[in-house]
Structures are given as structure tokens and as C-alpha cells.
């Protein structure tokens, strides 16, 4: 008989190394998002998000390449 197991909560959470690299690199991505926003100040954005959301998305897109 097959036994179905629930996935552990830790398997859904990012690893500790990923979280540490994210915390260390987030200010860099935040600076990049602010600079990008400032350079496109006169142009309307297609999707209006906060710079914090942009930095978070950029970090989550780039950091998997570190692993």
C-alpha cells in the first residue's frame, strides 16, 4: 500500500544560504531599482510597483543562478 506523506514545511522554505545571500544582495537590487526608476522618471511605467517590490522580484530572479 502506498503511503502519502505531507511535504515538510522546510522543503517549501528557501534554504538558509539562499536567505542569507538574499539579505546581503537586496540592498544592491534596491539601489538598482531606484536608479532605474530615476532614469525613467519622465516615462510612464507599464506596471506601477514599489521600488521595494521591484528589488525583491529582481533578487528572486537573479539569485537562483548563484546556486
N, C-alpha and C positions, 0 to 999 in steps of 0.2 A: 504494500500500500504506500502510495506517495504521501509524503508529509510536506505540507506547505508551511513555509516559515515566513514570518514578517521580516522585512528588511530592518536592520538595526538603524537607530536614529543616527549613529555616527557615520553610516555609509552614505547618508544623504548630505551630511555636512562636509564642507571643504576641509582638506587636511590642515593641520596646524601650520605646516610650511607654507601652504598657499595663503593662509590668512596673514601670516607674518610678512610675506612678500607683498601682499595687497596693501597692508597697512604702511609698509615702508615706501611703496611706489605711488600711493594715492595722491600725496601732495604734488608729485610731478605731473600726474594726469590732470589734477585740478588746475595747476598753472597753465598747462596746455589748453585746457578748455576755456579758461579766462582769456588767454592770448588769442585763441581762435574767435571768441565772441567779440573781443575788442577790434580785431582786424576786419570783421564783417559787420561792424557797427551800423553802417548805413543800409545794409541789405536785410530784408525781412527773412527770418528763418522759416524753413518749411515746417518744422515741428518745434514748437516752443517748449523747451525743458529747462530746468535749472542747470546751472553750471555744475552743481554737485552731482546731479543725475547723469550728465554727460560724462563727467570724470569717472564716475562709478562704472558706467557702461564701457567706456574706453579701457579701463583697467581690466574688467572682466573679459573683454575681447582679446586683449594682448597677453595677459599673464599665462594662459594655458600653454603658450609657446615656450615659456620658461621651463616647462616640465616635459 
